[in-house]
């Protein structure tokens, strides 16, 4: 029986209604027992359900990142991911998961692209719809984000995206429209940025006229966290819910705005109705839902199989000369690179979470090949210290990797002790404590048998001490790191500045912490730790103990990393090892310094001396494979000198096992690129992500990514959208057109290779009109055994035949019937054209 939501709303007074429209805490909504409304619980996604804590929360499953999952070009995979995340949500009684992210890959510099699917609106929209169906079929709400034109992070809280009306509808709104039309997504999130001079949280045109009006959307639009800037303009502009709480710009101010006639109470009633409809859908209205009891644990065999398969299937073969891959199991391998031993499995910011483990490529490949693998560390890949990963720092409370954090109120009373596996914690946002936090101690034991970097990360004034010999290190006063590998000998004089004596104090300055803040420039200090004397029977253990005065909100943590060797020495070791093996596998990539919320990239070059490492190894090795551990495009100046390249994304907690399975062919890496890889910095249709005077024009219009490249608005790329070789070889024949309102293409594909393989037949439309870009209109994937053929049908999506008319503000036009279809394995490998 359908609940009479209007009657429930009518039973509430104005203040009670307004109270429901701001979060009760960082990730919860208020209950209202008088109408049977229970608390609703939200969690960040989209690569795992972190829960109600921004950092230091429970151990949860870490999935492969969005671009890697999207590289399967498989709606069934997206549906499975939605179901998996719904199970993860149910384990924590979470009602709403904040994902998927369906902003487009406009510029390859975007720092948050790893969370989003693709540069193409159709591919993004259809995968998002499948993800939403998977989640909501289990009664957990998905949240489409970020509405809209939120394709970069620089000045994201204040910048204005300037987008013409046609481009807005044909590209940036289209994935949202598809996910609403095909899957009925229950919530959306309004972005931080302005759109054409109006805040996304106040966008009457987008939120009211288009989404709720034109699309008939019955769901709820919430703000991004801390994005709402006003009371009446946001309420009238279609925003239904302000997050987080309990404070915010609504509350008493919105009540006053209604009483002053600035906001009609009917507007408030509509917002509350949408909130109650969400509650009804997720089981938080009336009789409380019953959550399933048996859900696989994050480290269970079920999850291990799922995550390995999902990641491996999305890995993309970019190059494979002479069929070097898959590797023969008798092959001897030298595995090289910092990313081989410290594989990056997730991006930074609100997508980060606390997984049970993260498997490195070194662990994964060694598990399959044993002593046929020799592992060599690579060059340094970071420009700044980060919270330690692994067992370098351990918490005194339990001896596990991580730190202990003790929180105090203004009177010095202890409020809480928490263990933080990620060596950092968020303070001041999601704390459920009896009093505000005034100070915190961050404590860890440091284990090292050689030079190291230690330090503190966060906002405020720090006092740092230790229990043993930390004073033999040094404390730079300018915020720089000590020289790598040049720590003083034990008991000697410090090599920089003055010694860090017990109780030394130094000040930190930063522009602020906040949600997703990962940029440590300059809110950190580091100092060198002396190596253990050669006479010592075991690695030294030091106690790092830092106290910080808390003012507001921010991320705080301890830094602990082994000091890096000089690049020339590392490369020399790699070259010697590579010369003695059948194959050298070099793992390179990016880190959360480049792929994170809150910051964009300024180059596509690999950080550090990774390019030099690949060049040197390729010159010495018999055969060289490069694995790219990055979610977004990178430059490959060594491409012609290596034999094979795998693009592995950010592969999640089973990342090392997935890469190993792909290298050996246990799972075919059948991925296809979801973003065009430019051949050089600046060589893409849209490049700059830096606003000028707060304005970021989307001047390329609808010619984003491959659309601009194929139109000649940017040079030939290194790799086109849709590229991916897999382990099959393919012939296309008997291509036919079936006409209709949404025409279809049929084609016979034959696997003439040696391995079973999955083919993705892609169809693009090249319109006859000169001002219309080439666009993806459909695709179909199929698995075929060696020597076998299959007949494939690709039905074009009717939505790609529309053209937005900016004069009538509607889909008033249809593309002319003239033009041609491109039948392709990616736009760099067009197999047939059909007029």
HELIX and SHEET records of a PDB file:
HELIX    1   1 UNK A    5  UNK A   10  1                                   6    
HELIX    2   2 UNK A   14  UNK A   19  1                                   6    
HELIX    3   3 UNK A   33  UNK A   35  5                                   3    
HELIX    4   4 UNK A   66  UNK A   70  1                                   5    
HELIX    5   5 UNK A   75  UNK A   91  1                                  17    
HELIX    6   6 UNK A  113  UNK A  115  5                                   3    
HELIX    7   7 UNK A  121  UNK A  136  1                                  16    
HELIX    8   8 UNK A  165  UNK A  167  1                                   3    
HELIX    9   9 UNK A  168  UNK A  172  3                                   5    
HELIX   10  10 UNK A  174  UNK A  183  1                                  10    
HELIX   11  11 UNK A  200  UNK A  202  5                                   3    
HELIX   12  12 UNK A  204  UNK A  214  3                                  11    
HELIX   13  13 UNK A  232  UNK A  236  1                                   5    
HELIX   14  14 UNK A  252  UNK A  259  1                                   8    
HELIX   15  15 UNK A  265  UNK A  282  1                                  18    
HELIX   16  16 UNK A  301  UNK A  314  1                                  14    
HELIX   17  17 UNK A  321  UNK A  323  5                                   3    
HELIX   18  18 UNK A  338  UNK A  341  1                                   4    
HELIX   19  19 UNK A  349  UNK A  351  5                                   3    
HELIX   20  20 UNK A  361  UNK A  369  1                                   9    
HELIX   21  21 UNK A  370  UNK A  372  5                                   3    
HELIX   22  22 UNK A  470  UNK A  472  5                                   3    
HELIX   23  23 UNK A  567  UNK A  579  1                                  13    
HELIX   24  24 UNK A  610  UNK A  620  1                                  11    
HELIX   25  25 UNK A  639  UNK A  641  5                                   3    
HELIX   26  26 UNK A  655  UNK A  664  1                                  10    
HELIX   27  27 UNK A  706  UNK A  710  1                                   5    
HELIX   28  28 UNK A  798  UNK A  801  5                                   4    
SHEET    1   A 6 UNK A  28  UNK A  29  0                                        
SHEET    2   A 6 UNK A  40  UNK A  44 -1                                        
SHEET    3   A 6 UNK A  96  UNK A  98  1                                        
SHEET    4   A 6 UNK A 141  UNK A 147  1                                        
SHEET    5   A 6 UNK A 187  UNK A 190  1                                        
SHEET    6   A 6 UNK A 220  UNK A 223  1                                        
SHEET    1   B 4 UNK A 198  UNK A 199  0                                        
SHEET    2   B 4 UNK A 194  UNK A 195 -1                                        
SHEET    3   B 4 UNK A 160  UNK A 162  1                                        
SHEET    4   B 4 UNK A 695  UNK A 697  1                                        
SHEET    1   C 6 UNK A 316  UNK A 320  0                                        
SHEET    2   C 6 UNK A 644  UNK A 647 -1                                        
SHEET    3   C 6 UNK A 624  UNK A 629  1                                        
SHEET    4   C 6 UNK A 583  UNK A 589  1                                        
SHEET    5   C 6 UNK A 333  UNK A 336  1                                        
SHEET    6   C 6 UNK A 373  UNK A 376  1                                        
SHEET    1   D 4 UNK A 393  UNK A 394  0                                        
SHEET    2   D 4 UNK A 439  UNK A 448 -1                                        
SHEET    3   D 4 UNK A 403  UNK A 408 -1                                        
SHEET    4   D 4 UNK A 414  UNK A 420 -1                                        
SHEET    1   E 5 UNK A 393  UNK A 394  0                                        
SHEET    2   E 5 UNK A 439  UNK A 448 -1                                        
SHEET    3   E 5 UNK A 540  UNK A 549 -1                                        
SHEET    4   E 5 UNK A 461  UNK A 466 -1                                        
SHEET    5   E 5 UNK A 504  UNK A 507 -1                                        
SHEET    1   F 4 UNK A 424  UNK A 427  0                                        
SHEET    2   F 4 UNK A 554  UNK A 562 -1                                        
SHEET    3   F 4 UNK A 452  UNK A 457 -1                                        
SHEET    4   F 4 UNK A 524  UNK A 529 -1                                        
SHEET    1   G 3 UNK A 730  UNK A 738  0                                        
SHEET    2   G 3 UNK A 744  UNK A 751 -1                                        
SHEET    3   G 3 UNK A 789  UNK A 795 -1                                        
SHEET    1   H 4 UNK A 775  UNK A 784  0                                        
SHEET    2   H 4 UNK A 757  UNK A 767 -1                                        
SHEET    3   H 4 UNK A 819  UNK A 824 -1                                        
SHEET    4   H 4 UNK A 830  UNK A 834 -1                                        
SHEET    1   I 2 UNK A 802  UNK A 805  0                                        
SHEET    2   I 2 UNK A 810  UNK A 814 -1                                        
END                                                                             
